[in-house]
Amino acid sequence: MTAPDYPALESELIALLGARGATSDMRQREKASVDGARMSPIIAEQLPLGIADLVAFPTTAEQIAQVVGLAAKHGVAITPRGKGTGNYGQAIPMPGGLVLDMSRARTVYEVTEDTITADAGAPMTVLEQAAKAAGKQLWMYPSTVHSSLGGFLGGGSGGTGSIAHGSNDNGFVVALDVVTPESGGQLVHVEGDEVLGYVHNYGTAGIIARATVRVEPAQDWRALYASFDDFYGSLSVLRELGKLTPAPRLVSADTPHISAQLPPDDAIPADRSSLRMIADPAIVTEASAIIEAAGGRIEEVHEGAGVSAALSVLSYNHPIEWLQKSEPGVYFHVEVSGDALIDRIDEVHAVYPGGLLHAEAAYTTPIGMLAGIYESPEAVYAGMDKLRALGVGVHNPHQWNVDFRLAQTLELAAQTDPRGLLNPGKLNPDYAGSTKGAIG
Ligand SMILES: Cc1cc2nc3c(=O)[nH]c(=O)nc-3n(C[C@H](O)[C@H](O)[C@H](O)COP(=O)(O)OP(=O)(O)OC[C@H]3O[C@@H](n4cnc5c(N)ncnc54)[C@H](O)[C@@H]3O)c2cc1C
């Protein structure tokens, strides 16, 4: 096989997108070839896993399709990229090729009674603002609030709003315009169950150029900050708070040690277990009573436009990121789920030296991130087996393989991408190592 003609592709991309629309500049290529993978010490040891030969910056869904058409014509690998916050290396262009940076394709088209439609690069914060201007809110968005719509659908799972709506494959996606190497530079519109073929598989079956997702009537959220003497107190109310009606948008709990690593805030006392909740005003009194009856203390209740985002950026993987920032090189984490996180917390903590859980109320059972002191890959994997034996669901965030509906993705990708040009290295038929992540 002959090597791809990158200079020819670059010229064609510049003719299509303009002089600033494509580049082979080394700094831009390097920037486009990293994501949040450094969160994993196991992946960090393997970096750099790949570097783009070219980067393209389309500004519309139609241009995204045309760029894919040109790259496919040249037989060039294509790795889609949103904001690059994915944390397993899944946005890294492993064999090089073209990185399709979506960040300039950010048009929001319309907000209807129950949907919003936007190009793939639109940040989730921008979508939420557009929804709010129409009296709506997104069903959900990830704690990486600036990440892109396409990246959240292609690589994420859920977050703020997931207590009520579950993960992003649970009715959130109404329609997609996708492009594949076989679609000849054209957008293909899919709706209904067909959209699932393109959700959470890292663009390996098709690249999302435009998406329509669910909104609902806006709520006037409150941020409720509480604390307990210890983590047992926070955990004792997490499930009950998650079941209140109307459902909270988020309920997060941290150990005193993790609470102390969060950004300084009087509402998060450093020596106590912090419990934070995005709550509808209708449940604030009931939630406060539950917390106080369990020995907790209400620290502050905030209202205003920014409260939902303010607590979101302290949820899911973020407390672990703060822990890693304050003690660099010490901690790794695994993504975990299930009632055992609460019912068997001492055993869960004991699985890894220095074990510390960050917990979230979720759709069915609690989910969380279990941090531990990093020793070796073998110790990480052995711990995962111990967690499973305790009845804990485990997702391995130290690998980049598609692990959600793998068989269906392989079948679809065989038709849409028979040459394997889409995000190569991520779709491995033999991978059966874990289940879809609660998080990313
Ligand atoms: C601190 C931290 C906290 C996080 N919290 C959450 C959380 O609360 N919930 C959650 O779900 N995730 C979370 N994540 C993971 C990640 O931030 C989310 O998945 C995020 O939504 C990804 O969006 P992005 O725009 O950064 O995508 P990227 O990182 O750029 O891409 C993610 C994946 O999707 C693919 N992709 C990008 N754009 C497209 C497209 N248009 N079509 C098809 N595939 C595409 C990429 O190739 C890559 O495989 C977290 C990560 C970190 C580091």
The ligand as a Gaussian input file, in Angstrom:
#p B3LYP/6-31G(d) Opt

LIG

0 1
 C      -12.047000      15.563000      34.840000
 C      -12.938000      14.847000      33.883000
 C      -14.305000      14.748000      34.164000
 C      -15.156000      14.070000      33.285000
 N      -16.470000      13.991000      33.597000
 C      -17.320000      13.352000      32.745000
 C      -18.720000      13.263000      33.026000
 O      -19.233000      13.825000      33.989000
 N      -19.491000      12.566000      32.169000
 C      -18.984000      11.993000      31.036000
 O      -19.743000      11.386000      30.278000
 N      -17.672000      12.088000      30.732000
 C      -16.843000      12.751000      31.562000
 N      -15.508000      12.840000      31.250000
 C      -15.043000      12.324000      29.960000
 C      -15.164000      13.396000      28.820000
 O      -14.929000      14.672000      29.354000
 C      -16.530000      13.399000      28.201000
 O      -16.758000      12.209000      27.597000
 C      -16.688000      14.569000      27.223000
 O      -18.032000      14.806000      27.048000
 C      -15.972000      14.374000      25.931000
 O      -16.205000      15.505000      25.120000
 P      -15.030000      16.171000      24.262000
 O      -15.652000      17.208000      23.403000
 O      -13.924000      16.610000      25.121000
 O      -14.625000      14.925000      23.371000
 P      -13.182000      14.374000      22.956000
 O      -12.372000      14.054000      24.149000
 O      -12.596000      15.293000      21.960000
 O      -13.627000      13.039000      22.241000
 C      -14.142000      11.965000      22.983000
 C      -14.285000      10.756000      22.048000
 O      -15.325000      10.994000      21.108000
 C      -14.814000      11.021000      19.779000
 N      -15.480000      12.133000      19.099000
 C      -15.270000      13.468000      19.275000
 N      -16.108000      14.162000      18.495000
 C      -16.858000      13.245000      17.827000
 C      -17.882000      13.350000      16.849000
 N      -18.325000      14.537000      16.431000
 N      -18.428000      12.209000      16.365000
 C      -18.010000      10.999000      16.809000
 N      -17.027000      10.844000      17.709000
 C      -16.474000      11.958000      18.223000
 C      -13.308000      11.215000      19.905000
 O      -12.603000      10.627000      18.829000
 C      -13.040000      10.481000      21.201000
 O      -12.954000       9.105000      20.951000
 C      -14.628000      13.491000      32.107000
 C      -13.270000      13.616000      31.813000
 C      -12.431000      14.282000      32.689000
 C      -10.970000      14.391000      32.338000

